[in-house]
Amino acid sequence: MRGIIAAAGYVPYRRLDRSTISQFLGSGGGRGTRSVASYDEDTTTMGVDAGRVALANAPAGFQPDALWFATVSPAYLDKTNATTIHAALRLEADLALDFGGAARSAVGALRTALVGGGSVMVVSADVRTGQPGSGDEALGGDGSAALIVGDDEDGPVIAEYLGGASATEEFIDRWRVPGDSASGLWEERFGETQYTPLGQSAWKRGLEAAGVGPEGIDHLVVSGLHARVVRSIVGRLGEAKGAVVDDLTSTVGNVGAAQVGLVLTDVLEKAEPGQVIAVLSLADGADVFVFRTTEAIRGYQSARSVADQIAWGAPIGYGKFLAWRNTLSVEGPRRPAPSRISASVSARSREYKYAFVGSRDRSTGALHLPPARISREGDALDDMEPSPMSEIQGTIATFTVDRIAYSPSPPIVFAVVDFDGGGRLPVELCDLDADALQIGDRVELTFRRLFTAEGIHNYFWKARPAR
């Protein structure tokens, strides 16, 4: 049996109320909310967050054979982004690859994993934007997902892959050349004439390959960036149309490359054993996946469910959203911008910088952050063992709100954090309202981008309130 062993989604903390767009611009907007990646988040950092939860949901000690990362908006070109996720997750796999350039790359990576061999973590992420007031801006969303695919030998399969199909055709519906921040769109009716027959063909052949009929579908996921097609094709799927699930666009928005993974994760977190889940993705063609949940899903519980993350969201103003997207130019901090980081120093401190691994004295148990060669207790030399800390929570001992230090989105909140089991470190905080912060609050770590200088991203760990 081959299928999904674990699944996870990540939804950023901030939400933009679509009605505030029209209040600001006099047009655009709509109803509901969309998720917004913070100024210190990108597709790589969001991929790390989803990957961490997926590993927590997998069997203890599980390590995938490969990591594949798909995104339309990579943090780097000419450099593999999956290697950063690989380092932050502290994976042992020798293979980390990017599947990039188009929204369909994510479902392509998933299909390749499902029909292939070995265990694969398929991570997808996207930051959706568009021209101010456009439908893409309002209906898009930011987020990520991670699906771990494997066989029974790798761990209990919670959703068996029954089969699927694909249909491909060349046509111009949506495009964006390198360097552009917004996509071009062709007239909606043209896209509908292209997608509809492809979707119907893949749907029919996918169900035949899986050996199920439309009446046997318990949950139906229909995903695509062409909203009109998604709405219209549901009525052409026979009896399965009554099983359509919430695609989260009213609360999170359409997260593009990560949409299938995020919605599928949400369904799996609520599913019962023996239920059939069908996925129809419309992106430069059509792809169908059919799964059946197993008894293993009965005891499956996510360490951080999609529904919980949606409920935790906090508002952000449209002006701040535009500033975070670099669409609206605002006065920057009156301090020198930081210099680029050193590649050699980053390589030497890779375990600490990317995976937040400290060192613990074998003789006294004293924890050192950052890692040290000489113990602060007993002065033992080179008698340390690695101590991974990225999943350890802590308590705020003291904090300060700094409105002068350099930040793309001031103020900066720094806190001295006492970690459970030992270790104290000053850490920058994020995803919070400074006025509500108190000494004694609990925090957890999250992988973020501190700044970018000369095209090099400085990734490290911050802390956010433990929710």
C-alpha positions as CSV (number, residue, x, y, z in Angstrom):
1,M,0.0,0.0,0.0
2,R,1.3,3.4,-1.0
3,G,-0.1,6.8,-0.1
4,I,0.1,9.6,2.5
5,I,1.7,8.9,5.8
6,A,1.4,12.4,7.3
7,A,0.2,15.8,6.2
8,A,0.5,19.3,7.5
9,G,-0.4,22.9,6.5
10,Y,0.8,26.3,7.5
11,V,-1.3,29.4,7.5
12,P,0.4,32.7,8.4
13,Y,-0.8,34.6,11.5
14,R,-2.1,37.7,9.8
15,R,-5.4,38.2,7.9
16,L,-6.4,40.9,5.5
17,D,-10.1,41.7,5.5
18,R,-11.0,42.1,1.9
19,S,-13.5,44.9,2.6
20,T,-10.6,47.1,3.6
21,I,-9.2,47.1,0.1
22,S,-12.2,49.0,-1.3
23,Q,-12.2,51.3,1.7
24,F,-8.6,52.2,0.9
25,L,-8.7,52.3,-2.9
26,G,-12.4,52.9,-3.6
27,S,-12.7,49.7,-5.6
28,G,-11.8,46.0,-5.5
29,G,-11.9,43.9,-2.3
30,G,-14.8,41.6,-1.5
31,R,-16.0,39.6,1.4
32,G,-14.0,37.3,3.7
33,T,-10.3,37.4,4.6
34,R,-7.1,36.2,3.1
35,S,-3.9,35.1,4.8
36,V,-0.8,37.3,4.7
37,A,2.8,36.2,5.0
38,S,4.7,38.6,7.3
39,Y,7.5,40.8,6.0
40,D,10.0,38.2,7.5
41,E,8.3,35.2,5.8
42,D,8.8,33.8,2.3
43,T,8.0,30.5,0.6
44,T,11.1,28.8,2.1
45,T,10.3,29.8,5.7
46,M,6.6,28.8,5.3
47,G,7.8,25.5,3.9
48,V,9.9,24.9,7.0
49,D,6.9,25.5,9.2
50,A,4.7,23.0,7.3
51,G,7.6,20.5,7.2
52,R,8.1,20.7,11.0
53,V,4.4,19.8,11.6
54,A,4.5,17.0,9.1
55,L,7.4,15.4,10.8
56,A,5.7,15.8,14.2
57,N,2.6,14.0,12.7
58,A,4.7,11.2,11.3
59,P,5.9,8.2,13.3
60,A,8.6,9.0,15.9
61,G,12.1,9.2,14.4
62,F,10.8,9.1,10.8
63,Q,13.2,10.4,8.1
64,P,12.1,10.7,4.4
65,D,14.4,9.5,1.7
66,A,13.9,12.8,-0.3
67,L,12.6,16.3,0.0
68,W,10.9,18.0,-2.9
69,F,9.9,21.6,-2.8
70,A,7.5,23.3,-5.2
71,T,6.7,27.0,-5.4
72,V,5.8,29.7,-7.9
73,S,7.6,32.4,-5.9
74,P,11.0,31.0,-4.9
75,A,13.2,33.0,-2.5
76,Y,16.2,32.2,-4.8
77,L,16.8,31.6,-8.5
78,D,20.0,29.8,-9.5
79,K,20.1,28.3,-6.0
80,T,18.1,25.4,-4.7
81,N,15.6,26.5,-2.0
82,A,14.9,22.9,-0.8
83,T,18.4,22.7,0.7
84,T,17.5,25.5,3.2
85,I,14.4,23.6,4.2
86,H,16.4,20.4,4.4
87,A,18.9,22.1,6.7
88,A,16.2,23.7,8.9
89,L,14.4,20.3,9.3
90,R,17.7,18.6,10.0
91,L,16.9,15.8,7.5
92,E,19.3,13.0,6.8
93,A,18.1,12.5,3.2
94,D,20.8,13.1,0.5
95,L,18.3,14.4,-2.1
96,A,16.6,17.8,-1.9
97,L,15.2,19.2,-5.1
98,D,13.1,22.2,-6.3
99,F,10.0,21.8,-8.5
100,G,9.4,25.3,-9.5
101,G,7.9,27.8,-11.9
102,A,4.2,27.0,-12.1
103,A,1.4,26.2,-9.8
104,R,1.1,22.7,-11.4
105,S,4.7,21.9,-10.3
106,A,3.3,21.1,-6.8
107,V,0.7,18.5,-8.0
108,G,3.4,17.2,-10.4
109,A,5.7,16.6,-7.5
110,L,2.9,14.9,-5.6
111,R,2.0,12.6,-8.5
112,T,5.7,11.7,-9.0
113,A,6.0,10.8,-5.4
114,L,2.8,8.7,-5.4
115,V,3.8,6.6,-8.4
116,G,7.4,6.3,-7.4
117,G,9.3,4.5,-4.7
118,G,10.8,5.4,-1.3
119,S,9.5,8.0,1.1
120,V,9.2,11.6,0.0
121,M,8.3,14.8,1.7
122,V,6.5,17.0,-0.8
123,V,6.5,20.6,0.4
124,S,4.6,23.3,-1.5
125,A,4.3,27.0,-0.7
126,D,3.1,30.2,-2.3
127,V,2.9,34.0,-1.7
128,R,0.0,35.3,-3.9
129,T,-0.2,38.9,-4.9
130,G,-1.4,41.1,-7.7
131,Q,-2.0,44.7,-8.7
132,P,-3.6,46.7,-6.0
133,G,-7.4,46.3,-6.2
134,S,-7.2,43.3,-8.5
135,G,-9.0,40.0,-8.0
136,D,-5.6,38.2,-7.7
137,E,-4.7,40.4,-4.8
138,A,-8.0,39.9,-2.9
139,L,-8.6,36.3,-3.7
140,G,-5.1,35.1,-3.3
141,G,-3.6,33.8,0.0
142,D,-0.2,32.8,1.5
143,G,0.6,29.5,3.0
144,S,2.3,26.1,2.6
145,A,1.7,22.4,2.9
146,A,3.8,19.3,3.4
147,L,2.7,15.8,2.5
148,I,4.8,12.7,3.4
149,V,4.3,10.0,0.8
150,G,5.5,6.4,1.3
151,D,4.7,2.7,1.7
152,D,3.6,0.7,4.7
153,E,7.2,-0.1,5.4
154,D,7.8,3.6,6.0
155,G,5.0,4.1,8.5
156,P,1.2,3.7,8.7
157,V,-0.5,5.0,5.6
158,I,-3.4,7.2,6.6
159,A,-4.7,7.7,3.0
160,E,-4.1,5.0,0.3
161,Y,-3.6,6.2,-3.2
162,L,-6.1,4.4,-5.4
163,G,-5.2,6.0,-8.7
164,G,-5.6,9.1,-10.8
165,A,-5.1,10.7,-14.2
166,S,-3.9,13.8,-15.9
167,A,-4.7,15.9,-19.0
168,T,-2.4,18.4,-20.6
169,E,-2.9,21.1,-23.3
170,E,-1.0,24.2,-24.3
171,F,-2.9,27.4,-24.0
172,I,-2.3,30.9,-22.5
173,D,-4.5,31.5,-19.5
174,R,-2.2,32.9,-16.8
175,W,1.4,34.0,-17.2
176,R,4.2,36.0,-15.5
177,V,7.6,36.7,-16.8
178,P,10.7,36.6,-14.5
179,G,10.9,39.9,-12.5
180,D,7.2,40.7,-12.7
181,S,5.3,40.8,-9.4
182,A,1.8,40.2,-10.9
183,S,0.4,37.7,-13.3
184,G,-1.2,38.4,-16.6
185,L,-4.7,36.9,-17.2
186,W,-6.6,36.1,-20.4
187,E,-10.3,36.6,-20.7
188,E,-12.2,34.3,-18.3
189,R,-14.5,32.7,-20.9
190,F,-11.5,31.5,-22.9
191,G,-10.0,29.7,-19.9
192,E,-13.4,28.1,-19.2
193,T,-13.5,26.6,-22.8
194,Q,-10.0,25.2,-22.3
195,Y,-10.2,23.8,-18.8
196,T,-13.7,22.3,-18.9
197,P,-13.0,19.4,-21.3
198,L,-9.6,18.7,-19.8
199,G,-11.1,18.5,-16.3
200,Q,-13.9,16.2,-17.5
201,S,-11.5,13.9,-19.3
202,A,-9.1,13.6,-16.3
203,W,-12.0,13.2,-13.9
204,K,-13.5,10.3,-15.9
205,R,-10.2,8.5,-16.4
206,G,-9.1,9.1,-12.8
207,L,-12.1,7.5,-11.3
208,E,-11.8,4.6,-13.7
209,A,-8.2,4.1,-12.7
210,A,-9.1,4.3,-9.0
211,G,-12.1,1.9,-9.4
212,V,-14.7,4.2,-7.9
213,G,-17.7,6.0,-9.2
214,P,-18.8,9.6,-8.5
215,E,-21.4,8.3,-6.1
216,G,-18.7,6.8,-4.0
217,I,-16.8,10.1,-3.3
218,D,-17.1,11.2,0.3
219,H,-14.9,14.4,0.0
220,L,-14.2,16.3,-3.2
221,V,-11.4,18.9,-3.4
222,V,-11.6,21.1,-6.5
223,S,-8.7,23.5,-6.8
224,G,-7.5,26.1,-9.4
225,L,-6.6,29.7,-9.8
226,H,-9.3,30.2,-12.4
227,A,-12.2,30.8,-10.0
228,R,-14.9,30.7,-12.7
229,V,-13.8,27.3,-14.0
230,V,-13.7,25.9,-10.4
231,R,-17.3,27.0,-9.8
232,S,-18.6,25.8,-13.2
233,I,-16.9,22.4,-13.4
234,V,-18.3,21.2,-10.1
235,G,-21.7,20.8,-11.7
236,R,-20.2,18.5,-14.3
237,L,-18.8,16.0,-11.9
238,G,-22.0,13.9,-11.4
239,E,-23.1,12.8,-8.0
240,A,-19.7,13.8,-6.5
241,K,-20.7,17.5,-6.6
242,G,-22.5,17.0,-3.3
243,A,-19.3,16.1,-1.6
244,V,-17.4,19.3,-2.4
245,V,-15.4,20.5,0.6
246,D,-14.6,24.1,1.7
247,D,-11.6,25.2,-0.3
248,L,-10.7,27.8,2.4
249,T,-10.9,30.7,-0.1
250,S,-13.3,32.7,2.2
251,T,-10.8,32.6,5.1
252,V,-7.3,31.9,3.8
253,G,-7.6,32.6,0.1
254,N,-6.2,30.6,-2.8
255,V,-2.7,29.7,-2.0
256,G,-1.8,28.7,-5.5
257,A,0.9,26.0,-5.6
258,A,0.0,25.0,-2.0
259,Q,-3.7,25.0,-2.5
260,V,-4.1,21.2,-3.1
261,G,-1.8,20.3,-0.2
262,L,-3.4,22.7,2.2
263,V,-7.1,21.8,1.5
264,L,-6.2,18.0,1.3
265,T,-4.5,18.3,4.7
266,D,-7.6,20.0,6.2
267,V,-9.8,17.2,4.9
268,L,-7.5,14.5,6.2
269,E,-7.5,16.1,9.7
270,K,-11.3,15.7,9.8
271,A,-11.7,12.4,7.9
272,E,-12.9,9.0,9.2
273,P,-11.5,5.6,8.1
274,G,-12.8,4.2,4.9
275,Q,-13.7,7.5,3.2
276,V,-12.8,8.2,-0.4
277,I,-11.2,11.6,-1.1
278,A,-11.0,12.8,-4.7
279,V,-8.9,15.8,-5.8
280,L,-9.3,17.7,-9.1
281,S,-6.6,20.3,-9.7
282,L,-6.9,22.7,-12.7
283,A,-3.6,24.3,-13.6
284,D,-2.2,24.3,-17.1
285,G,-4.3,21.1,-17.6
286,A,-6.1,18.9,-15.1
287,D,-4.9,16.4,-12.5
288,V,-7.0,13.9,-10.5
289,F,-6.0,12.0,-7.4
290,V,-8.2,9.5,-5.5
291,F,-7.4,8.3,-2.0
292,R,-9.1,6.1,0.6
293,T,-8.5,6.7,4.3
294,T,-7.3,3.7,6.3
295,E,-7.8,2.6,9.9
296,A,-4.6,4.4,10.7
297,I,-6.3,7.7,10.4
298,R,-8.6,6.9,13.4
299,G,-5.8,7.8,15.9
300,Y,-4.2,10.4,13.7
301,Q,-4.1,13.9,15.3
302,S,-2.2,16.8,13.9
303,A,0.2,18.7,16.1
304,R,-1.0,21.9,14.6
305,S,-4.2,21.6,12.5
306,V,-5.2,23.9,9.7
307,A,-8.5,24.7,11.4
308,D,-6.7,25.9,14.5
309,Q,-4.3,28.1,12.6
310,I,-7.2,29.7,10.7
311,A,-8.9,30.4,14.1
312,W,-5.7,32.0,15.5
313,G,-5.5,34.7,12.8
314,A,-5.2,38.4,13.6
315,P,-6.0,41.3,11.4
316,I,-3.6,43.5,9.4
317,G,-4.4,46.8,7.7
318,Y,-4.3,47.1,3.9
319,G,-1.6,49.8,4.1
320,K,0.7,47.5,6.1
321,F,0.0,44.7,3.7
322,L,1.0,46.9,0.7
323,A,4.2,47.9,2.6
324,W,5.1,44.3,3.3
325,R,4.6,43.5,-0.4
326,N,6.9,46.4,-1.3
327,T,4.0,47.8,-3.4
328,L,3.7,50.9,-1.2
329,S,6.9,52.7,-0.5
330,V,7.2,53.9,3.1
331,E,10.0,55.7,5.0
332,G,12.5,53.2,6.1
333,P,14.3,53.0,9.4
334,R,16.8,55.8,10.0
335,R,19.6,53.4,10.6
336,P,22.1,51.8,8.3
337,A,20.9,48.7,6.5
338,P,22.7,45.5,7.6
339,S,25.5,44.0,5.5
340,R,25.2,40.7,3.8
341,I,26.1,37.6,5.8
342,S,29.2,35.5,5.2
343,A,28.8,32.3,3.3
344,S,31.8,30.7,5.1
345,V,30.5,31.6,8.6
346,S,27.0,30.3,7.7
347,A,28.5,27.0,6.6
348,R,30.6,26.7,9.8
349,S,27.5,27.4,11.9
350,R,25.0,25.5,9.8
351,E,23.6,23.3,12.5
352,Y,22.9,26.3,14.8
353,K,21.9,28.8,12.2
354,Y,19.5,26.6,10.2
355,A,18.4,23.9,12.7
356,F,18.9,25.8,16.0
357,V,21.1,23.1,17.5
358,G,22.9,24.0,20.7
359,S,25.5,22.0,22.6
360,R,25.1,20.2,25.9
361,D,27.9,19.4,28.3
362,R,28.0,15.6,28.7
363,S,29.3,15.7,32.2
364,T,27.1,18.5,33.7
365,G,24.2,18.7,31.3
366,A,24.7,22.5,30.9
367,L,23.1,23.7,27.7
368,H,24.9,26.3,25.5
369,L,23.1,28.6,23.1
370,P,24.9,29.3,20.8
371,P,26.9,26.1,20.9
372,A,30.3,26.3,22.7
373,R,33.4,24.2,22.9
374,I,34.1,25.1,26.6
375,S,31.4,24.4,29.2
376,R,30.3,27.2,31.4
377,E,30.1,24.7,34.3
378,G,33.4,22.9,35.0
379,D,35.2,24.3,31.9
380,A,35.2,20.9,30.2
381,L,36.7,21.2,26.7
382,D,35.1,19.6,23.6
383,D,32.9,17.3,25.7
384,M,29.6,18.4,24.1
385,E,26.8,16.6,22.4
386,P,24.4,18.3,19.9
387,S,21.1,19.5,21.5
388,P,18.3,20.2,18.9
389,M,16.2,23.1,20.3
390,S,13.8,24.1,17.4
391,E,10.9,22.2,18.9
392,I,11.5,23.3,22.5
393,Q,9.3,26.0,24.0
394,G,10.4,28.6,26.4
395,T,9.2,31.4,28.8
396,I,9.8,35.1,28.4
397,A,12.1,36.3,31.3
398,T,12.1,39.9,30.1
399,F,11.6,41.8,26.9
400,T,12.0,45.2,25.3
401,V,10.2,47.0,22.5
402,D,12.8,48.7,20.3
403,R,11.5,51.5,17.9
404,I,15.0,52.6,16.8
405,A,16.9,49.5,15.6
406,Y,16.8,48.6,11.9
407,S,13.6,46.7,10.9
408,P,11.6,46.6,7.7
409,S,8.5,46.7,9.9
410,P,9.3,48.4,13.2
411,P,9.1,48.1,16.1
412,I,11.3,45.1,17.0
413,V,10.4,43.1,20.1
414,F,13.3,41.3,21.7
415,A,12.9,38.9,24.6
416,V,15.2,36.9,26.8
417,V,13.8,33.4,26.7
418,D,14.4,30.6,29.2
419,F,14.0,27.4,27.3
420,D,12.5,24.3,28.9
421,G,15.2,22.0,30.1
422,G,17.8,24.8,30.3
423,G,19.3,27.4,28.1
424,R,18.7,31.2,27.9
425,L,19.0,33.4,24.8
426,P,17.9,36.8,23.5
427,V,15.4,36.1,20.7
428,E,13.4,38.4,18.4
429,L,9.7,37.9,18.6
430,C,7.1,37.9,15.8
431,D,3.4,37.3,15.1
432,L,2.2,39.2,18.1
433,D,0.8,42.5,19.3
434,A,3.5,44.1,21.5
435,D,1.0,45.8,23.8
436,A,-0.4,42.4,24.8
437,L,3.0,40.8,25.7
438,Q,3.8,39.9,29.3
439,I,6.7,38.5,31.2
440,G,6.0,34.8,31.7
441,D,4.3,34.3,28.3
442,R,5.1,31.0,26.6
443,V,6.8,31.1,23.2
444,E,7.8,28.6,20.5
445,L,10.4,28.9,17.7
446,T,9.8,29.7,14.1
447,F,12.1,29.9,11.1
448,R,12.2,33.4,9.6
449,R,14.2,35.7,7.3
450,L,15.9,38.3,9.4
451,F,16.8,40.5,6.4
452,T,18.1,40.5,2.9
453,A,21.3,42.2,1.8
454,E,22.9,42.2,-1.7
455,G,20.5,39.4,-2.7
456,I,21.4,37.1,0.2
457,H,18.7,36.1,2.7
458,N,19.8,35.9,6.3
459,Y,17.6,33.1,7.7
460,F,17.5,32.4,11.5
461,W,15.0,31.6,14.2
462,K,12.6,33.9,16.0
463,A,10.0,33.2,18.6
464,R,6.2,33.6,18.5
465,P,3.5,33.1,21.2
466,A,2.7,29.5,21.8
467,R,-0.9,29.1,20.7
